[in-house]
């Protein structure tokens, strides 16, 4: 794991001091509210429905047990005892007071963390595959590049006042778990024919009210050119991006309006200019960072306790089947801790739970934790022999829900319960769906299914890429939920299509139930997932399940 | 003509008569008569519960505490205003305070994300203030406001009674009061103060569009700061609602009148502008001092930079960061002359300006007053803590 250099440490301290002064200058009137707003946003501080919300970055989703414990301390001392892990590898505290925020930032700086650029029209926290450095399918660990980009983008003097927010996602594996094609820049680490590392570069992705899948800008950019190439893209966007309409200001709109060929020509021109600006210090720094991300020394012990527990304990077996992923080392597993217990708020963790996860990582997981964009927590390197003990500890803390990748592993934005932009509630819908399928005891039979819920068209719940997406809107003061079908956030990114008229708050859960039960009838074998069945059969049978009245009407007419 | 109106005659004639009748009356007498004079009709006090509102509220509580008081809650007010409203209404025993809000369906339709004020302040005022008030005032023949002549150019000839579009009478009992009168009345009657006044807000509106006012500034300077807007649209000039599209943001080139007042910021301090008026459009042949807008294409200057001594790049808004990339590109093209950022650049951006290649920043006298040199000086050590210098090998 990366540990801060003296430079990093001094920087975050300086940043806290600056923000402390900015809060004072806001209170004494030197800064207008309008001027203060972007300054607080670039330090992660939002003004939400009820209070301020502080969004803390967990760069590329990686943190140590010490950092996790500090988050627990912050949740207890300055918040209501819990935090909310987000879809962009951040944690949000929903109840801090403005006066306390500089102290919270100071506490973050104590453990090498910050809230810098988690908001505002600037380059946001760079996200990466949450299985990075552990998964079996990886070309190379993407996190050193994400760390390099973090340093490069932090306080980049040209790009703090962009037309709109700017998101970068990196994956080091061909199986994209970082949804890179829904980012402004998506980077896929790969090797060229000579075996050299570099990136396939995608641009112009984004969800929100105009969902777009990123397009390929370059098939291969050598790793040493990463910074000048990304900087070239940003410089083109800074001048070309629209500033007349915030809903048309993202890079995806510029790519759409000008065409990928024009963007490529402009970027190539800027790249030629920018490349000369980097003299090689960035490569030295990258090599230094890479060394810090070396995989920990893995234990070589017998896996027998794991197999024994599997045979003896069906609850353990069910959890192992859903919540473990293949590690590059067959004696180890990647453990996903579900933050989606049935009926709870997706992504929330209490301070006590954070400490339990920190303890487990320290004892069994080489002191490393990850936050996934699916709002779960991952312990990436656990020896199989330790899994029964890990499972026991999780059970005791209410963290052993065996539903990763299943129907109740729902991504949901905070919705109208917390967010001032939301037009409908999303958390209660997620809770009801989870509770309903838990009561039906069908969750494991249904298998892999991604439901994603957004409470407004800004799509923070990624509903566009849910196999089943739910979008909550406000129709003349009444909540109305639209369903999209067939979305996919993997390397074959697909934007889901709207199924038809929306459902009321009372109708949405039964509608989802009809949809899922019809899939069980329609699939050709238990191995065929919902998404596969949908692709094979098309939308018609699923729409019939959603709108039985219309289906009956059509049958009667025929 | 509305039914049950206890008056006869057109509004204009009644207004003229009322102004003549009460010409020499004191504020409270005008108010007392306004509440009871049949010539006025059914009357309500419209109050923002702002910095000076408590004066009229107190007068009403003395004369008739059942007088309807309309409080417009735009749902964008400061929390302090809401708390103050409750406190004042209770302490003065006002018995008919009506909170007026925009219709939820109108908010859902026009401002679902509460960001309308960012893009169209006038539309926001219309949605949250003007229209709800229009509806609330429908049953009344007259309304009482706290407007005063000293409050600005548009109010300098204010009378006690005004004809509002031949529909209603507007009563301004405090029209002739001076600022000291307001203070004196509040002190003498021991009235509770709006908590934000002590924190530098002499005039208080909605939270997003009200900022603090510096000593010496017009008390209403904090309202819709940075916009050419003085009135929310509730008030009328010559019988017409004051409203209209915002004027285009001024760029560096069309601010010549104010020019001599601008301040130049460098690493060593504030200075007067040595080049005021010298700048010419970038396509002027032979010009040595060029003005560039944020949309400028700097590649068009390739090969023409020899002999250019200074380039000034406009920042129409501090949130528009195009100028930073333009500066960097000019430096990459080899331009070695002076580079100036001009317009709305704030102290917090000084290090960014210096790091992207600017030598100096030109700001208005107003901004220089609000953000004095010490605040810029805090960022004058722009070479420190610079990730770019580390990554590019320049550090």
Interface residues (C-beta under 8 A of the other chain):
Chain A: X7 X10 X11 X14 X18 X21 X22 X25 X27 X28 X29 X30 X31 X32 X33 X34 X35 X38 X39 X121 X151 X152 X154 X155 X156 X157 X158 X159 X160 X161 X162 X227 X235 X238 X239 X243 X246 X273 X274 X276 X277 X278 X279 X280 X281 X282 X285 X420 X421 X423 X456 X474 X476 X477
Chain B: X104 X105 X108 X112 X113 X114 X115 X118 X119 X199 X200 X207 X208 X210 X211 X212 X213 X214 X222 X225 X226 X318 X319 X320 X321 X322 X324 X325 X326 X328 X329 X332 X346 X348 X349 X351 X352 X353 X355 X356 X370 X371 X375 X378 X384 X385 X386 X387 X388 X390 X391 X392 X393 X394
